[in-house]
Amino acid sequence: MADKIIKANLKMKIKAGQASAAPPIGSTLGQYGVNMMDFINPFNEQTKDLQGALLTVHIAIYEDRTMSFRIVGTPTDDLIRGKLNIEKGSGKPNSDKIQKKLSAEDLTDIAKIKAVDMNTDDIEAIKKMVAGTARSMGVLID
């Protein structure tokens, strides 16, 4: 079977178990002429256990108006902000640091969550990636 030709690659943030035909999902998928229920029902079924978590979804729309999607977990920066209970990172991470620090335990917790999305099983390597994201947000690590 020949590979399908991709018409569009979309990246959306959607709350788990709460996809609906309302904007932005309906309007985004509708402009490509695909049946949005072919996305909404399977997505809600796959994510019903994560109810309400903000997930990143990569959607590939093909020329024959079919689609496939891949769910990526919660973004690392969202997990860091959640652990520290802050709204956003520093606008100038090199000079203005966030007052709250990320503990080694928090770093490990986030790394375990992100392990599903990474191409390695080495928690120490994932912790380094999470620490790099934290530094780019102006967050210090204990």
Contact map, one row per residue, 1 for C-alpha under 8 A:
1110000000000000000000000000000000000000000000000000000000000000000000000000000000000000000000000000000000000000000000000000000000000000000000
1111000000000000000000000000000000000000000000000000000000000000000000000000000000000000000000000000000000000000000000000000000000000000000000
1111100000000000000000000000000000000000000000000000000000000000000000000000000000000000000000000000000000000000000000000000000000000000000000
0111110000000000000000000000000000000000000000000000000000000110000000000000000000000000000000000000000000000000000000000000000000000000000000
0011111000000000000000000000000000000000000000000000000000000110000000000000000000000000000000000000000000000000000000000000000000000000000000
0001111110000000000000000000000000000000000000000000000000011110000000000000000000000000000000000000000000000000000000000000000000000000000000
0000111110000000000000000000000000000000000000000000000000011110000000000000000000000000000000000000000000000000000000000000000000000000000000
0000011111000000000000000000000000000000000000000000000000011100000000000000000000000000000000000000000000000000000000000000000000000000000000
0000011111100000000000000000000000000000000000000000000001111000000000000000000000000000000000000000000000000000000000000000000000000000000000
0000000111110000000000000000000000000000000000000000000011111000000000000000000000000000000000000000000000000000000000000000000000000000000000
0000000011111000000000000000000000000000000000000000000111100000000000000000000000000000000000000000000000000000000000000000000000000000000000
0000000001111100000000000000000000000000000000000000000111000000000000000000000000000000000000000000000000000000000000000000000000000000000000
0000000000111110000000000000000000000000000000000000011110000000000000000000000000000000000000000000000000000000000000000000000000000000000000
0000000000011111011000000000000000000000000000000000011110000000000000000000000000000000000000000000000000000000000000000000000000000000000000
0000000000001111111000000000000000000000000000000011111000000000000000000000000000000000000000000000000000000000000000000000000000000000000000
0000000000000111111000000000000000000000001100110111111000000000000000000000000000000000000000000000000000000000000000000000000000000000000000
0000000000000011111000000000000000000000001111111111000000000000000000000000000000000000000000000000000000000000000000000000000000000000000000
0000000000000111111100000000000000000000000100000011000000000000000000000000000000000000000000000000000000000000000000000000000000000000000000
0000000000000111111110001000000000000001001100000000000000000000000000000000000000000000000000000000000000000000000000000000000000000000000000
0000000000000000011111101100000000000001000000000000000000000000000000000000000000000000000000000000000000000000000000000000000000000000000000
0000000000000000001111101110000000011001000000000000000000000000000000000000000000000000000000000000000000000000000000000000000000000000000000
0000000000000000000111111110000000000000000000000000000000000000000000000000000000000000000000000000000000000000000000000000000000000000000000
0000000000000000000111111111000000000000000000000000000000000000000000000000000000000000000000000000000000000000000000000000000000000000000000
0000000000000000000001111111000000000000000000000000000000000000000000000000000000000000000000000000000000000000000000000000000000000000000000
0000000000000000001111111111100000010000000000000000000000000000000000000000000000000000000000000000000000000000000000000000000000000000000000
0000000000000000000111111111110000010000000000000000000000000000000000000000000000000000000000000000000000000000000000000000000000000000000000
0000000000000000000011111111111000000000000000000000000000000000000000000000000000000000000000000000000000000000000000000000000000000000000000
0000000000000000000000111111111100000000000000000000000000000000000000000000000000000000000000000000000000000000000000000000000000000000000000
0000000000000000000000001111111111110000000000000000000000000000000000000000000000000000000000000000000000000000000000000000000000000000000000
0000000000000000000000000111111111110000000000000000000000000000000000000000000000000000000000000000000000000000000000000000000000000000000000
0000000000000000000000000011111111000000000000000000000000000000000000000000000000000000000000000000000000000000000000000000000000000000000000
0000000000000000000000000001111111000000000000000000000000001000100000000000000000000000000000000000000000000000000000000000000000000000000000
0000000000000000000000000000111111100000000000000000000000000000100000000000000000000000000000000000000000000000000000000000000000000000000000
0000000000000000000000000000111111110000000000000000000000001000111000000000000000000000000000000000000000000000000000000000000000000000000000
0000000000000000000000000000110011111110000000000000000000000000100000000000000000000000000000000000000000000000000000000000000000000000000000
0000000000000000000010001100110001111111000000000000000000000000000000000000000000000000000000000000000000000000000000000000000000000000000000
0000000000000000000010000000000000111111100000000000000000000000000000000000000000000000000000000000000000000000000000000000000000000000000000
0000000000000000000000000000000000111111110000000000000000000000000000000000000000000000000000000000000000000000000000000000000000000000000000
0000000000000000000000000000000000111111111000000000000000000000001010000000000000000000000000000000000000000000000000000000000000000000000000
0000000000000000001110000000000000011111111100000000000000000000000000000000000000000000000000000000000000000000000000000000000000000000000000
0000000000000000000000000000000000001111111110000000000000000000000000000000000000000000000000000000000000000000000000000000000000000000000000
0000000000000000000000000000000000000111111111000000000000000000000000000000000000000000000000000000000000000000000000000000000000000000000000
0000000000000001101000000000000000000011111111100000000000000000000000000000000000000000000000000000000000000000000000000000000000000000000000
0000000000000001111000000000000000000001111111110000000000000000000000000000000000000000000000000000000000000000000000000000000000000000000000
0000000000000000100000000000000000000000111111110000000000000000000000000000000000000000000000000000000000000000000000000000000000000000000000
0000000000000000100000000000000000000000011111111000000000000000000000000000000000000000000000000000000000000000000000000000000000000000000000
0000000000000001100000000000000000000000001111111110000000000000000000000000000000000000000000000000000000000000000000000000000000000000000000
0000000000000001100000000000000000000000000111111110000000000000000000000000000000000000000000000000000000000000000000000000000000000000000000
0000000000000000100000000000000000000000000001111110000000000000000000000000000000000000000000000000000000000000000000000000000000000000000000
0000000000000001100000000000000000000000000000111111100000000000000000000000000000000000000000000000000000000000000000000000000000000000000000
0000000000000011110000000000000000000000000000111111100000000000000000000000000000000000000000000000000000000000000000000000000000000000000000
0000000000000011110000000000000000000000000000000111110000000000000000000000000000000000000000000000000000000000000000000000000000000000000000
0000000000000011000000000000000000000000000000000111111000000000000000000100000000000000000000000000000000000000000000000000000000000000000000
0000000000001111000000000000000000000000000000000001111100000000000000000100000000000000000000000000000000000000000000000000000000000000000000
0000000000001111000000000000000000000000000000000000111110000000000000111110000000000000000000000000000000000000000000000000000000000000000000
0000000000111100000000000000000000000000000000000000011111000000000000111110000000000000000000000000000000000000000000000000000000000000000000
0000000001111100000000000000000000000000000000000000001111100000000011110000000000000000000000000000000000000000000000000000000000000000000000
0000000011110000000000000000000000000000000000000000000111110000000011110000000000000000000000000000000000000000000000000000000000000000000000
0000000011100000000000000000000000000000000000000000000011111000001111000000000000000000000000000000000000000000000000000000000000000000000000
0000011111000000000000000000000000000000000000000000000001111100001110000000000000000000000000000000000000000000000000000000000000000000000000
0000011111000000000000000000000101000000000000000000000000111110111100000000000000000000000000000000000000000000000000000000000000000000000000
0001111100000000000000000000000000000000000000000000000000011111111000000000000000000000000000000000000000000000000000000000000000000000000000
0001111000000000000000000000000000000000000000000000000000001111110000000000000000000000000000000000000000000000000000000000000000000000000000
0000000000000000000000000000000000000000000000000000000000000111110000000000000000000000000000000000000000000000000000000000000000000000000000
0000000000000000000000000000000111100000000000000000000000001111111000000000000000000000000000000000000000000000000000000000000000000000000000
0000000000000000000000000000000001000000000000000000000000001111111100000000000000000000000000000000000000000000000000000000000000000000000000
0000000000000000000000000000000001000010000000000000000000111100111110000000000000000000000000000000000000000000000000000000000000000000000000
0000000000000000000000000000000000000000000000000000000000111000011111000000000000000000000000000000000000000000000000000000000000000000000000
0000000000000000000000000000000000000010000000000000000011110000001111100000000000000000000000000000000000000000000000000000000000000000000000
0000000000000000000000000000000000000000000000000000000011100000000111110000000000000000000000000000000000000000000000000000000000000000000000
0000000000000000000000000000000000000000000000000000001111000000000011111000000000000000000000000000000000000000000000000000000000000000000000
0000000000000000000000000000000000000000000000000000001111000000000001111100000000000000000000000000000000000000000010000000000000000000000000
0000000000000000000000000000000000000000000000000000001100000000000000111110000000000000000000000000000000000000010110000000000000000000000000
0000000000000000000000000000000000000000000000000000111100000000000000011111011000000000000000000000000000000000010000000000000000000000000000
0000000000000000000000000000000000000000000000000000001100000000000000001111111000000000000000000000000000000000000000000000000000000000000000
0000000000000000000000000000000000000000000000000000000000000000000000000111111100000000000000000000000000000100010000000000000001001000000000
0000000000000000000000000000000000000000000000000000000000000000000000000011111110000000000000000000000000000000000000000000000000001100100000
0000000000000000000000000000000000000000000000000000000000000000000000000111111111000000000000000000000000000000000000000000000000000000000000
0000000000000000000000000000000000000000000000000000000000000000000000000111111111100000000000000000000000000100000000000000000000000000000000
0000000000000000000000000000000000000000000000000000000000000000000000000001111111110000000000000000010000000100000000000000000000000100000000
0000000000000000000000000000000000000000000000000000000000000000000000000000111111111111100000000000000000000000000000000000000000000000000000
0000000000000000000000000000000000000000000000000000000000000000000000000000011111111100000000000000000000000000000000000000000000000000000000
0000000000000000000000000000000000000000000000000000000000000000000000000000001111111000000000000000010001000000000000000000000000000000000000
0000000000000000000000000000000000000000000000000000000000000000000000000000000111111100000000000001110000000000000000000000000000000000000000
0000000000000000000000000000000000000000000000000000000000000000000000000000000011111110000000000000000000000000000000000000000000000000000000
0000000000000000000000000000000000000000000000000000000000000000000000000000000011011111100000000000000000000000000000000000000000000000000000
0000000000000000000000000000000000000000000000000000000000000000000000000000000010001111100000000000000000000000000000000000000000000000000000
0000000000000000000000000000000000000000000000000000000000000000000000000000000010000111110000000000000000000000000000000000000000000000000000
0000000000000000000000000000000000000000000000000000000000000000000000000000000010000111111010000100000000000000000000000000000000000000111000
0000000000000000000000000000000000000000000000000000000000000000000000000000000000000001111110011100000000000000000000000000000000000000111000
0000000000000000000000000000000000000000000000000000000000000000000000000000000000000000111110010000000000000000000000000000000000000000100000
0000000000000000000000000000000000000000000000000000000000000000000000000000000000000000011111111000000000000000000000000000000000000000010000
0000000000000000000000000000000000000000000000000000000000000000000000000000000000000000111111111000000000000000000000000000000000000011111000
0000000000000000000000000000000000000000000000000000000000000000000000000000000000000000000111111000000000000000000000000000000000000001010000
0000000000000000000000000000000000000000000000000000000000000000000000000000000000000000000111111000000000000000000000000000000000000000000000
0000000000000000000000000000000000000000000000000000000000000000000000000000000000000000011111111100000000000000000000000000000000000000010000
0000000000000000000000000000000000000000000000000000000000000000000000000000000000000000010111111110000000000000000000000000000000000000011100
0000000000000000000000000000000000000000000000000000000000000000000000000000000000000000110000011111100000000000000000000000000000000000011100
0000000000000000000000000000000000000000000000000000000000000000000000000000000000000000000000001111100000000000000000000000000000000000001000
0000000000000000000000000000000000000000000000000000000000000000000000000000000000010000000000000111110000000000000000000000000000000000001100
0000000000000000000000000000000000000000000000000000000000000000000000000000000000010000000000000111111000000000000000000000000000000000001111
0000000000000000000000000000000000000000000000000000000000000000000000000000000100110000000000000001111101100000000000000000000000000000001111
0000000000000000000000000000000000000000000000000000000000000000000000000000000000000000000000000000111111100000000000000000000000000000000011
0000000000000000000000000000000000000000000000000000000000000000000000000000000000000000000000000000011111110000000000000000000000000000000011
0000000000000000000000000000000000000000000000000000000000000000000000000000000000000000000000000000001111111000000000000000000000000000000000
0000000000000000000000000000000000000000000000000000000000000000000000000000000000100000000000000000011111111100000000000000000000000000000000
0000000000000000000000000000000000000000000000000000000000000000000000000000000000000000000000000000011111111110000000000000001001100000000000
0000000000000000000000000000000000000000000000000000000000000000000000000000000000000000000000000000000111111111000000000010001000000000000000
0000000000000000000000000000000000000000000000000000000000000000000000000000000000000000000000000000000011111111100000000000000000000000000000
0000000000000000000000000000000000000000000000000000000000000000000000000001001100000000000000000000000001111111110000000000001001000000000000
0000000000000000000000000000000000000000000000000000000000000000000000000000000000000000000000000000000000111111111000000010011001000000000000
0000000000000000000000000000000000000000000000000000000000000000000000000000000000000000000000000000000000011111111100000010000000000000000000
0000000000000000000000000000000000000000000000000000000000000000000000000000000000000000000000000000000000001111111100000000000000000000000000
0000000000000000000000000000000000000000000000000000000000000000000000001101000000000000000000000000000000000111111111000000010000000000000000
0000000000000000000000000000000000000000000000000000000000000000000000000000000000000000000000000000000000000011111111111010010000000000000000
0000000000000000000000000000000000000000000000000000000000000000000000001000000000000000000000000000000000000001111111000000000000000000000000
0000000000000000000000000000000000000000000000000000000000000000000000011000000000000000000000000000000000000000011111100000000000000000000000
0000000000000000000000000000000000000000000000000000000000000000000000000000000000000000000000000000000000000000011111111000010000000000000000
0000000000000000000000000000000000000000000000000000000000000000000000000000000000000000000000000000000000000000001011111000000000000000000000
0000000000000000000000000000000000000000000000000000000000000000000000000000000000000000000000000000000000000000001001111100110000000000000000
0000000000000000000000000000000000000000000000000000000000000000000000000000000000000000000000000000000000000000001001111110000000000000000000
0000000000000000000000000000000000000000000000000000000000000000000000000000000000000000000000000000000000000000000000011111110000000000000000
0000000000000000000000000000000000000000000000000000000000000000000000000000000000000000000000000000000000010011001000001111111000000000000000
0000000000000000000000000000000000000000000000000000000000000000000000000000000000000000000000000000000000000000000000000111111100000000000000
0000000000000000000000000000000000000000000000000000000000000000000000000000000000000000000000000000000000000000000000010111111110000000000000
0000000000000000000000000000000000000000000000000000000000000000000000000000000000000000000000000000000000000010011001010111111111000000000000
0000000000000000000000000000000000000000000000000000000000000000000000000000000000000000000000000000000000110110000000000011111111100000000000
0000000000000000000000000000000000000000000000000000000000000000000000000000000000000000000000000000000000000000000000000001111111110000000000
0000000000000000000000000000000000000000000000000000000000000000000000000000000000000000000000000000000000000000000000000000111111111000000000
0000000000000000000000000000000000000000000000000000000000000000000000000001000000000000000000000000000000100110000000000000011111111100000000
0000000000000000000000000000000000000000000000000000000000000000000000000000000000000000000000000000000000100000000000000000001111111110000010
0000000000000000000000000000000000000000000000000000000000000000000000000000000000000000000000000000000000000000000000000000000111111111000000
0000000000000000000000000000000000000000000000000000000000000000000000000001100000000000000000000000000000000000000000000000000011111111100000
0000000000000000000000000000000000000000000000000000000000000000000000000000100100000000000000000000000000000000000000000000000001111111111110
0000000000000000000000000000000000000000000000000000000000000000000000000000000000000000000010000000000000000000000000000000000000111111111100
0000000000000000000000000000000000000000000000000000000000000000000000000000000000000000000011000000000000000000000000000000000000011111111000
0000000000000000000000000000000000000000000000000000000000000000000000000000100000000000111010000000000000000000000000000000000000001111111000
0000000000000000000000000000000000000000000000000000000000000000000000000000000000000000110111011100000000000000000000000000000000000111111100
0000000000000000000000000000000000000000000000000000000000000000000000000000000000000000110010001111110000000000000000000000000000000111111110
0000000000000000000000000000000000000000000000000000000000000000000000000000000000000000000000001101110000000000000000000000000000000110011111
0000000000000000000000000000000000000000000000000000000000000000000000000000000000000000000000000000111100000000000000000000000000100100001111
0000000000000000000000000000000000000000000000000000000000000000000000000000000000000000000000000000111100000000000000000000000000000000000111
